[in-house]
Amino acid sequence: MDGMIRLTDPERKTALRWVHRGGDHRAVRRAHVLLLLADCHSVRTIVAMLFCSFDLIASVRREYRRQGFDAALGTERGVERTPGWWGWLLGWVLKRTPWDFGISRSRWSCESLAKVIRQKVGRQLGRESVRLILVELGLVWRRPRPTIRPFDPEHDAKMREIQRLRATLPPDHVAVYQDEVQIDLNPKIGSQWMLRGFQAEVVTPGDNERRHLAVSMLTGSGRLIVSQPTKRRNSEQFIAHLADLCRRLRRWKVIHVICDNAIFHKSRAVRTWVARQGGRIVLHYLPTRAPEENPVERVFWRLHEAITRNHGFRTIEELVGASMMWMEEEGAGSVPLTDYSMAA
């Protein structure tokens, strides 16, 4: 038939590869058309099967007869088909914000990008067209990773001092990393398995209650020391935890406590209490805004993954008890915990 074409074996294999593996959606669609034309399907049948236009079929057939297989797929002209303003679009998304163009949004949407394209390029595009362009440019819609700024200019010097401390500890000295974790009765929401098409529900009590756990990790062994939970995170809780360290770590003459820069870690009450201990407790402070330098944070992440996300506990006492039991059983060989009672 005059309207049909004949593909060579290599061309048929290449077209099938495009259809099976995907890629450029234009090339995949044209490969479908080429295969159906080569199999002697009528134009009307191809239109019905692929929901494409008569013009597309005519274009594919014309390009194949005039310039060959690559021209029919559009692959040899792929670089030429990319408009120059696509580079501007990529720069807008990666380096600028909608505020720079007078749009009251903190992040880009396809609709806001369509407005800017209309203003700067003069092209009328819909949201879906913009989305397809972004995908072809290699962009994806996903959550960014939060980072903390500004960076502590003395970060490296402080970390070198802490590493030197750990490397030169006398036999009768011990160092611990310390931090506090907040436990909320309202569960943190995390991913879980559920049936496709159905969204599982996590029941929340509504009126939230919270407790705070002060935790220390011994350097080297990774053992955990967890003090009684409290309703508030303050100097009083910190001092009680330091006293707990003195009681539980009696075999060591000096305890070096490495902690963050929370204001209640440096309060007058804390400094006065530490001074009264006659050198038994020595405080060292991590760089500011650097939680990743405290290994206890990784324990807290595991605690939230294991216990507090999507939990079904009805009371804060049950939740705290489960959290402390997890610390005892799974927390890197923690010091035995015997008192789960609630401190005021």
C-alpha positions in Angstrom: 0.0 0.0 0.0 1.3 3.5 -0.9 0.8 4.9 2.6 2.8 2.2 4.3 6.5 2.1 5.0 9.1 -0.7 5.3 11.5 -0.8 8.2 14.8 -2.6 8.1 15.5 -5.1 10.8 17.9 -2.7 12.7 15.3 0.0 12.5 12.5 -2.2 13.8 14.7 -3.2 16.7 15.5 0.4 17.5 11.9 1.4 17.3 10.9 -1.5 19.6 13.7 -0.5 22.0 12.2 3.0 22.2 8.7 1.6 22.9 9.8 -0.9 25.6 12.4 1.3 27.4 10.7 4.7 27.1 12.5 8.0 27.2 11.7 11.0 25.1 7.9 10.8 24.9 7.9 12.3 21.4 10.3 9.7 20.1 8.3 6.9 21.8 5.1 8.1 20.2 6.7 8.4 16.8 8.3 4.9 17.2 4.8 3.5 17.8 3.5 5.1 14.6 6.4 3.8 12.6 5.9 0.2 13.8 2.1 0.3 13.1 2.7 1.8 9.6 5.3 -0.9 8.9 2.7 -3.5 10.0 0.3 -2.2 7.3 -2.3 -0.7 9.7 -4.5 2.0 8.2 -4.1 5.6 9.3 -7.6 5.6 10.9 -6.7 2.5 12.9 -3.5 4.1 14.2 -5.4 7.2 15.2 -7.9 5.1 17.1 -5.2 3.0 18.8 -2.8 5.8 19.8 -5.3 8.7 20.1 -3.0 10.8 18.0 -3.7 13.1 15.1 -3.6 12.5 11.4 -1.0 15.2 11.1 1.4 13.3 13.3 1.1 10.2 11.2 1.6 12.2 8.0 4.7 13.9 9.6 6.3 10.7 10.6 5.7 9.1 7.2 7.0 12.1 5.4 10.2 12.5 7.5 10.9 8.8 7.1 10.7 8.9 3.3 12.6 12.1 3.0 15.4 11.9 5.6 15.3 8.5 7.1 14.6 6.7 10.4 16.3 9.1 12.8 14.5 12.1 11.3 11.1 10.3 11.6 11.8 9.7 15.3 13.0 13.2 15.8 16.2 12.1 17.5 18.7 13.7 15.1 17.0 17.1 15.7 16.6 16.7 19.4 19.2 19.4 20.3 17.7 21.8 17.7 14.1 21.3 19.1 15.1 22.5 22.6 14.2 26.2 22.8 16.8 28.6 24.2 14.5 29.9 26.8 14.4 26.5 28.5 17.8 27.4 29.9 16.3 30.6 31.4 13.5 28.5 32.9 16.0 26.1 34.5 17.9 29.1 36.0 14.7 30.6 37.4 13.7 27.3 39.1 17.1 26.6 40.6 18.5 30.1 41.5 15.6 32.5 41.8 12.2 32.7 43.6 8.8 33.9 42.5 9.3 37.0 44.7 12.0 38.1 42.2 9.2 38.3 39.5 6.6 40.0 41.7 4.7 36.8 42.5 3.7 36.3 46.1 4.9 32.7 46.6 7.8 31.2 48.4 8.3 28.4 45.9 7.7 27.7 42.3 4.5 26.1 40.9 3.8 25.2 37.3 1.1 28.0 37.2 3.5 30.7 38.5 6.2 29.5 36.0 3.6 29.8 33.2 3.0 33.4 34.2 6.7 34.2 34.1 7.1 32.5 30.7 4.2 34.5 29.4 5.7 37.7 30.7 9.4 37.1 29.7 9.2 34.9 26.7 5.7 35.7 25.3 4.7 32.0 25.1 1.2 30.9 26.2 1.7 27.6 28.1 -0.6 25.7 30.4 0.4 24.2 33.8 0.7 20.7 32.3 2.9 21.9 29.5 5.2 23.5 32.0 5.3 20.4 34.1 6.3 18.3 31.1 9.1 20.7 30.2 10.4 20.6 33.8 10.5 16.8 33.7 12.4 16.8 30.4 14.9 19.2 32.0 15.5 16.6 34.7 13.6 18.3 37.5 11.5 16.4 40.1 9.0 17.5 42.7 10.3 16.4 46.1 10.9 17.7 49.6 14.2 19.6 50.1 16.6 18.7 52.9 16.6 21.3 55.7 20.0 22.8 56.7 20.9 25.0 59.6 22.5 28.4 59.0 24.5 30.4 59.9 27.4 28.1 60.3 29.6 28.4 63.4 32.9 30.0 62.3 34.7 28.1 65.1 33.2 24.7 64.2 36.4 23.1 63.2 38.4 24.4 66.1 35.8 23.2 68.6 35.5 19.8 67.1 39.4 19.4 67.1 39.3 20.3 70.8 36.7 17.6 71.5 38.6 15.0 69.5 41.7 15.9 71.4 39.9 15.5 74.7 38.6 12.0 73.7 42.1 11.0 72.5 43.9 12.0 75.7 41.4 11.0 78.4 43.2 9.7 81.5 42.1 6.2 82.8 40.1 7.8 85.7 38.3 10.2 83.4 35.2 9.5 81.2 33.5 11.5 78.5 29.8 11.4 77.5 27.7 13.1 74.9 24.5 14.5 76.3 21.2 15.8 75.0 17.4 15.9 75.6 14.6 14.4 73.6 10.9 15.5 73.6 8.3 12.8 73.8 4.8 13.9 72.6 1.5 12.0 73.2 0.3 13.3 69.8 2.2 10.9 67.5 4.7 11.9 64.9 3.4 10.8 61.5 5.6 8.5 59.5 5.3 6.3 56.4 3.8 2.8 56.8 2.5 0.0 54.6 -1.1 0.3 53.5 -3.4 -0.9 50.7 -3.1 1.0 47.5 -6.0 3.4 47.1 -6.6 3.5 50.9 -5.0 5.9 53.4 -4.4 4.5 56.8 -5.4 6.7 59.8 -3.4 7.5 63.0 -5.6 8.4 65.9 -4.3 11.4 67.9 -5.6 12.3 71.4 -6.0 16.0 70.4 -4.8 17.4 73.7 -1.1 16.9 73.6 1.1 16.0 76.6 4.9 15.9 76.5 7.8 14.8 78.5 11.5 15.3 78.2 14.2 12.7 78.6 17.8 13.6 79.4 20.2 11.1 77.9 24.0 10.6 77.9 26.1 8.3 75.8 29.5 7.1 77.0 32.1 7.6 74.3 33.7 4.4 73.1 31.2 1.9 74.5 28.0 3.7 73.4 26.2 2.8 76.6 23.2 5.0 77.5 22.3 6.7 80.8 18.7 7.9 80.9 17.4 10.0 83.7 13.8 10.2 84.9 11.5 12.1 82.5 10.4 15.6 83.4 7.6 17.9 82.2 10.1 20.7 81.4 13.4 21.0 79.8 15.4 23.5 81.9 18.4 24.0 84.2 16.7 22.0 86.9 16.4 18.9 84.7 20.0 19.3 83.4 21.4 19.5 87.0 19.4 16.5 88.0 20.9 14.6 85.1 24.4 15.7 86.0 23.8 14.4 89.5 22.6 11.2 88.0 25.8 10.9 86.1 27.8 11.4 89.2 25.9 8.6 91.0 26.0 6.1 88.1 29.6 6.7 87.0 31.2 6.5 90.5 34.2 4.6 89.2 35.5 7.6 87.3 37.0 10.6 89.1 36.1 13.2 86.4 33.1 13.2 84.0 33.4 15.3 80.9 30.0 16.2 79.5 29.8 17.2 75.8 26.5 19.0 75.2 24.9 21.6 72.9 24.6 25.3 73.5 21.1 25.4 74.9 20.7 28.4 77.2 19.8 26.2 80.2 23.1 24.3 79.7 25.0 27.6 80.5 22.7 29.1 83.1 24.0 30.6 86.3 22.4 27.8 88.3 24.2 25.2 86.3 27.6 27.0 86.6 27.1 27.3 90.3 26.2 23.6 90.7 29.2 22.5 88.6 31.5 24.7 90.6 30.4 23.0 93.9 31.4 19.6 92.6 35.1 20.5 92.8 36.0 19.5 89.3 34.0 16.2 89.2 31.9 17.5 86.3 33.5 19.4 83.3 31.2 20.8 80.6 32.3 21.0 77.0 30.1 22.7 74.3 29.7 21.5 70.7 29.7 24.0 67.8 26.5 26.0 67.5 23.8 24.8 65.1 25.6 21.5 64.5 23.3 18.7 65.8 24.9 16.2 63.5 28.0 16.3 65.7 26.2 14.8 68.6 25.8 11.0 68.3 22.9 11.0 70.7 20.8 12.6 68.0 21.1 9.4 66.0 19.7 7.5 69.0 16.8 9.8 69.2 16.1 9.3 65.4 16.0 5.6 66.0 13.7 6.1 69.0 11.2 8.1 67.0 11.3 5.5 64.2 10.7 2.6 66.6 8.3 4.1 69.1 6.9 7.6 68.7 5.8 7.5 65.0 2.2 6.4 64.4 2.0 5.1 68.0 -1.3 4.0 69.6 -0.5 4.7 73.3 -3.4 6.3 75.1 -1.4 7.9 78.0 1.9 9.7 78.2 3.0 7.3 80.9 2.6 4.3 78.6 4.5 6.1 75.8 7.3 7.2 78.1 7.6 3.7 79.6 7.9 2.2 76.1 10.5 4.8 75.1 12.6 4.1 78.2 12.2 0.3 77.7 13.4 0.7 74.1 16.4 2.7 75.4 17.2 -0.1 77.8 16.8 -3.0 75.3 17.9 -1.5 72.0 19.9 1.6 73.0 23.4 0.4 72.3 23.7 -1.7 75.5 22.5 1.0 77.9 23.0 1.2 81.6 20.1 -0.8 83.3 17.1 1.3 84.0 15.0 0.5 87.1 12.9 3.6 87.7 10.3 4.5 85.2 8.4 6.8 87.5 7.5 10.3 86.5 9.3 13.2 88.0 7.4 16.4 88.5 
